[in-house]
Amino acid sequence: MAPGPLAVGLTTALHRAGLPTTPDRAAGLARALQLVPPVDRATLYWTCRVALVTDRAQLPVFDAVFSAVFDAALDGRLDPADSRGDPTAPPPVGAEPRMRPAPPDSRPPADAPAPTGRGVSPPGPGDGEDGERDVVLAAASPEERLRHTSFADLTPDELTRVRELVGRLVLGTPQRRSRRTRPTRRRADRLDLRRTVRAAQRAGGDPVRLVHAARRAQPRRLVLLCDVSGSMQPYTRVYLALLQGAVAGARAEAFVFSTRLTRLTRHLAARDPDRALARAGATDSAWAGGTRLAAGIGGFVTAHGRRGLARGAVVVVLSDGWATDDPEDVAEAMRRLRRLAHRIVWVNPRRAAPGYAPLVGGMAAALPLCDAFVSGHSLAALEQVVAAVREG
């Protein structure tokens, strides 16, 4: 089987079993299988494990799925009925006991002389009777572990590293047709009369060549509304880094709200992330206070959205939905925003909690008016936010 279909099939089966596999991991596994051809089951197992397993707790599910996928395929290569009744026939391929293949043994034979010299140390007290040691053959890189760790569980050093990684995310919005036009050689539906007359003047007044025009395509405006109340404090620093990258890279409009709305676009426009975040933190925006969703969203629509910022834009709301406003007021503010925006993406870090369901309060009132609802609690979840923003 080619590496591509094999990688896609295995990652799909693992995803259905509950492991966090992504298309990027499938592509990485396909590249690994090209570098390490799966000549036997053990080689295939360790290649897939190193490429797809990021946590020791995932091993039982991975082993079960691997055996179900590949051992079933091996069982089909040989029909057990061909040797039925022959006691001397070898067991069919795949009928051997299921066990995790051991890594290649690179230890010297027992009768070989012990190596001496620099760089060689005798067995320590933690070794076995014959000097064996438990070796971790595959471990996730620090960045890979940080991708799936909730922002609320990060240490200060890890939070600084995650902010750097979040700053590399590229937020891109879908394209739309603008009112501006550009000349085209193809016969479009629209004739550009002004350019046609100018061309005719250069030809003695005769319209020798008709100039057609096509409407230009440009990305839709991106607007981010970030909740900086007390309940969102574990995620605020990372989300501000996301806002800073969007303002500097995608020319987005950034707002924060708690008890009132504050525009931070100019403060976050600096290319230096630390300087931009310091300027944003110096604003008087009632940080770590209560949450007034209706006032924040409704204030944006009244002061900025109706004047053009929200018309045809992709609006991203980053909030856990815990608000002191009446749910009907939140729903009314969302309906006003819905009539202006092209797409509304709601990012709620509480969505990743086990058993979470937006049944009451402001979140329940706002959810029916959203186009996408994602968690955004970790770096991997923010990649889903990027995909939701890019969708048309």
C-alpha positions in Angstrom: 0.0 0.0 0.0 1.2 3.5 -0.8 2.3 5.6 2.3 -0.4 8.3 1.7 -3.5 6.0 1.8 -2.0 4.0 4.6 -1.4 7.1 6.7 -4.8 8.5 6.0 -6.5 5.2 6.9 -4.7 4.8 10.2 -5.1 8.4 11.3 -8.8 8.3 10.4 -9.3 5.1 12.5 -7.4 6.7 15.4 -9.5 9.9 15.2 -12.7 7.8 15.4 -11.3 6.0 18.4 -10.7 9.4 20.2 -7.0 10.2 19.6 -6.2 13.8 18.6 -5.0 13.1 15.1 -5.0 15.8 12.4 -4.3 16.0 8.6 -0.8 17.4 9.5 0.0 14.2 11.4 -1.2 12.1 8.5 1.1 14.0 6.2 4.0 13.6 8.6 3.4 9.8 8.9 3.3 9.5 5.1 6.7 11.3 4.9 8.1 9.0 7.7 6.9 5.9 5.8 8.8 7.1 2.8 12.0 7.5 4.8 11.5 4.2 6.8 9.8 1.7 4.5 7.6 -0.7 6.5 9.4 -3.9 5.6 7.9 -5.8 8.5 5.2 -5.3 11.2 7.7 -4.1 13.9 9.1 -1.4 11.7 5.6 -0.2 10.7 4.5 -0.2 14.4 7.3 1.9 15.7 7.2 4.4 12.7 3.4 4.9 13.3 3.9 5.2 17.0 6.6 7.8 16.9 4.7 9.9 14.3 1.2 9.7 16.0 1.5 9.1 19.7 2.2 12.1 21.9 1.3 10.8 25.3 1.8 7.6 27.2 -1.9 7.4 28.0 -2.7 7.1 24.3 -0.8 3.8 23.9 -3.7 1.4 24.8 -6.0 3.0 22.2 -3.2 3.1 19.6 -2.2 -0.5 20.1 -5.8 -1.6 19.8 -6.5 0.4 16.6 -3.1 -0.7 15.1 -3.9 -4.4 15.7 -7.4 -4.0 14.4 -6.3 -2.2 11.2 -3.0 -4.0 10.2 -3.4 -7.4 11.8 -6.8 -7.8 10.1 -5.1 -6.9 6.8 -2.4 -9.5 7.4 -5.0 -12.1 8.3 -6.5 -11.7 4.9 -3.3 -12.6 3.1 -3.5 -16.3 3.9 -6.7 -18.3 4.0 -6.6 -20.7 7.1 -8.8 -23.1 5.2 -5.8 -23.9 2.9 -4.0 -25.8 5.7 -7.0 -27.0 7.7 -6.5 -30.5 9.0 -2.7 -30.5 8.6 -1.1 -30.7 12.0 2.3 -29.9 10.6 1.2 -26.7 8.8 2.5 -23.4 10.2 -0.1 -21.1 11.9 -1.7 -18.6 9.5 -0.1 -15.2 9.3 -1.6 -12.9 12.0 -2.7 -15.8 14.2 0.3 -15.3 16.6 -0.5 -13.7 20.0 -1.0 -10.0 19.8 1.9 -8.2 21.6 3.7 -4.9 21.1 6.9 -5.6 19.1 10.1 -5.0 20.9 12.7 -2.6 19.6 15.8 -4.0 17.9 18.3 -5.4 20.5 21.5 -3.5 20.1 23.3 -5.0 23.2 26.4 -7.0 22.7 26.4 -10.8 23.2 26.7 -12.1 26.8 30.2 -13.6 26.0 31.5 -10.4 24.4 34.1 -8.4 26.5 32.7 -5.4 28.3 33.5 -2.1 26.5 35.9 0.2 28.3 37.2 3.7 27.7 36.0 7.2 27.9 32.2 7.8 27.6 31.4 4.3 28.9 30.1 4.0 32.5 29.4 0.8 34.5 25.8 -0.2 35.3 24.3 2.0 38.0 22.3 1.1 41.0 19.1 1.7 39.0 20.0 -0.9 36.4 18.8 -4.5 36.3 20.9 -7.6 37.2 22.6 -7.7 33.8 22.9 -3.9 33.3 19.7 -3.4 31.3 17.9 -0.1 31.5 14.4 1.0 30.6 14.8 3.4 27.6 12.0 5.7 26.4 12.1 5.2 22.6 9.7 7.9 21.6 8.7 11.1 23.5 6.8 14.1 22.4 8.7 17.3 21.8 8.1 20.2 24.2 6.3 22.1 21.4 4.1 19.1 20.7 3.1 18.8 24.3 2.3 22.5 24.6 0.0 22.2 21.6 -2.5 20.1 23.6 -2.0 21.7 27.0 -4.7 24.1 28.2 -3.6 27.7 28.6 -4.9 27.6 32.2 -2.4 24.8 33.1 0.7 26.4 31.7 3.6 27.7 33.8 4.8 31.3 33.2 7.8 30.1 31.1 5.5 27.8 29.0 3.0 30.7 28.7 5.7 32.9 27.2 6.6 30.1 24.7 3.0 29.6 23.7 2.5 33.3 23.1 5.4 33.2 20.7 3.8 30.2 18.9 0.4 31.9 18.8 2.0 35.0 17.2 2.9 32.8 14.3 -0.7 31.8 13.5 -1.9 33.4 10.3 -5.6 34.5 10.4 -7.0 34.7 6.9 -10.6 35.5 5.9 -12.4 34.4 2.8 -12.4 36.5 -0.3 -15.2 38.8 -1.4 -15.8 40.8 -4.6 -15.2 44.5 -4.1 -16.7 47.5 -6.0 -13.3 48.3 -7.5 -12.6 46.9 -10.9 -9.5 46.0 -12.8 -9.1 45.7 -16.6 -9.2 42.2 -18.0 -8.6 40.6 -21.4 -11.4 38.2 -21.0 -14.9 39.3 -22.2 -16.5 39.9 -18.8 -20.1 41.0 -18.2 -19.1 44.6 -17.6 -17.7 47.0 -20.2 -15.3 49.6 -18.9 -16.5 52.7 -20.7 -13.9 55.1 -19.3 -10.9 53.0 -20.3 -12.6 52.2 -23.7 -13.0 55.9 -24.5 -9.4 56.6 -23.5 -8.2 53.9 -25.8 -10.3 55.3 -28.6 -8.8 58.7 -28.2 -5.4 57.3 -28.8 -6.7 55.6 -32.0 -8.2 58.8 -33.6 -11.5 58.5 -31.9 -12.5 55.0 -33.1 -13.1 52.4 -30.5 -10.9 49.8 -32.0 -10.5 47.9 -28.8 -13.2 47.3 -26.2 -11.8 47.2 -22.6 -13.7 45.0 -20.2 -13.4 45.1 -16.4 -13.8 42.6 -13.6 -14.4 43.3 -10.0 -11.4 42.8 -7.7 -11.3 40.1 -5.0 -10.1 41.1 -1.6 -10.2 39.5 1.8 -13.1 40.3 4.1 -12.5 42.4 7.1 -11.7 40.6 10.4 -13.0 41.9 13.7 -12.0 40.3 17.1 -14.0 41.0 20.3 -12.1 39.5 23.4 -13.6 39.1 26.8 -11.1 40.2 29.5 -13.2 39.6 32.5 -12.1 37.8 35.6 -13.4 34.4 34.4 -11.3 34.7 31.3 -8.1 35.7 33.1 -6.2 32.4 32.5 -6.6 32.8 28.7 -6.4 36.6 28.3 -2.6 36.8 27.8 -2.6 34.3 25.0 -5.7 35.7 23.3 -4.1 39.2 23.4 -1.1 37.7 21.5 -3.6 36.3 19.0 -5.2 39.8 18.6 -1.8 41.4 18.2 -0.8 39.0 15.4 -4.1 39.5 13.7 -3.8 43.3 13.8 -0.2 43.3 12.7 -0.5 40.6 10.0 -4.2 40.7 8.8 -5.0 44.3 9.5 -7.8 43.2 11.8 -9.8 45.3 14.2 -9.4 44.4 17.8 -11.7 45.2 20.8 -11.7 44.0 24.4 -14.7 44.2 26.8 -15.5 43.5 30.3 -17.9 46.0 31.8 -17.3 48.3 28.8 -15.9 48.2 25.3 -12.3 49.4 24.4 -10.8 49.5 21.0 -7.2 48.3 20.9 -6.4 48.3 17.2 -3.8 51.2 17.4 -2.3 49.8 20.6 -1.7 46.4 19.0 -0.4 47.6 15.7 3.2 47.6 16.8 5.4 44.8 15.4 7.0 44.2 18.8 4.6 41.9 20.6 5.8 42.8 24.1 5.5 46.5 23.4 2.1 46.1 21.9 0.8 44.1 24.8 2.2 46.6 27.3 0.4 49.4 25.5 -2.8 47.4 25.5 -2.5 46.6 29.2 -2.1 50.3 30.0 -5.5 51.2 28.7 -8.4 51.8 31.0 -10.7 48.9 30.0 -11.8 47.4 33.4 -9.6 44.3 33.1 -10.6 41.3 35.2 -14.0 42.7 36.1 -17.4 41.4 35.4 -18.8 40.4 32.0 -21.5 42.4 30.2 -21.9 40.6 26.9 -24.9 42.6 25.8 -23.2 45.9 26.5 -20.0 44.8 24.9 -21.4 43.3 21.7 -24.2 45.9 21.4 -21.8 48.8 22.0 -19.6 47.5 19.2 -22.6 47.4 16.8 -23.8 50.8 17.7 -20.4 52.7 17.8 -18.5 50.8 15.1 -20.4 48.0 13.4 -23.1 50.1 11.8 -20.5 52.5 10.6 -18.9 49.9 8.4 -16.6 47.7 10.6 -19.0 44.8 10.8 -20.6 45.0 7.4 -19.6 41.8 5.5 -16.9 41.1 8.1 -15.9 37.9 9.9 -16.4 38.6 13.6 -14.7 36.5 16.2 -16.0 36.6 19.8 -13.6 35.2 22.4 -15.6 34.7 25.6 -16.8 32.0 28.0 -20.4 33.3 27.9 -20.6 34.0 31.6 -22.5 37.3 31.8 -24.5 39.3 34.2 -26.8 40.6 31.4 -30.3 39.3 30.7 -30.1 36.5 28.1 -32.7 38.2 26.0 -30.5 41.3 25.8 -27.6 39.2 24.7 -29.7 37.6 22.0 -30.9 41.0 20.8 -27.3 42.3 20.5 -26.3 39.1 18.6 -29.2 39.5 16.2 -28.1 43.1 15.4 -24.6 41.8 14.8 -25.9 38.9 12.7 -27.6 41.3 10.3 -24.3 43.0 9.6 -21.6 40.4 9.8 -20.8 37.8 7.1 -19.8 35.1 9.6 -19.7 34.9 13.4 -17.2 32.6 15.1 -17.5 32.1 18.9 -14.4 30.9 20.8 -15.3 29.5 24.3 -12.4 27.9 26.2 -14.9 26.2 28.6 -16.3 24.1 25.7 -13.4 21.7 26.2 -14.4 20.8 29.7 -16.0 17.3 30.1 -19.8 17.5 30.1 -20.0 21.1 29.1 -23.2 22.1 27.5 -24.3 25.7 26.7 -27.8 25.3 28.1 -28.4 28.6 30.1 -27.3 32.2 30.3 -25.7 34.4 27.6 -24.0 31.5 25.8 -27.2 29.7 25.3 -28.8 32.9 23.9 -25.9 33.6 21.6 -25.1 30.2 20.2 -28.0 29.9 17.7 -26.8 33.0 16.0 -23.2 31.8 15.6 -21.8 30.1 12.5 -19.0 28.3 14.3 -18.4 27.3 18.0 -14.9 26.2 18.9 -13.0 25.9 22.2 -9.7 27.7 21.7 -8.4 26.5 25.0 -5.0 25.3 23.7 -2.7 25.9 20.8 -4.1 23.0 18.8 -7.6 24.3 19.4 -6.6 27.7 18.1 -5.7 26.0 14.9 -9.3 25.1 14.6 -10.2 28.8 15.2 -7.9 29.7 12.2 -9.8 27.1 10.1 -13.2 28.4 11.2 -12.2 32.0 10.3 -11.0 30.9 6.9 -14.2 29.1 5.9 -16.5 30.9 3.5 
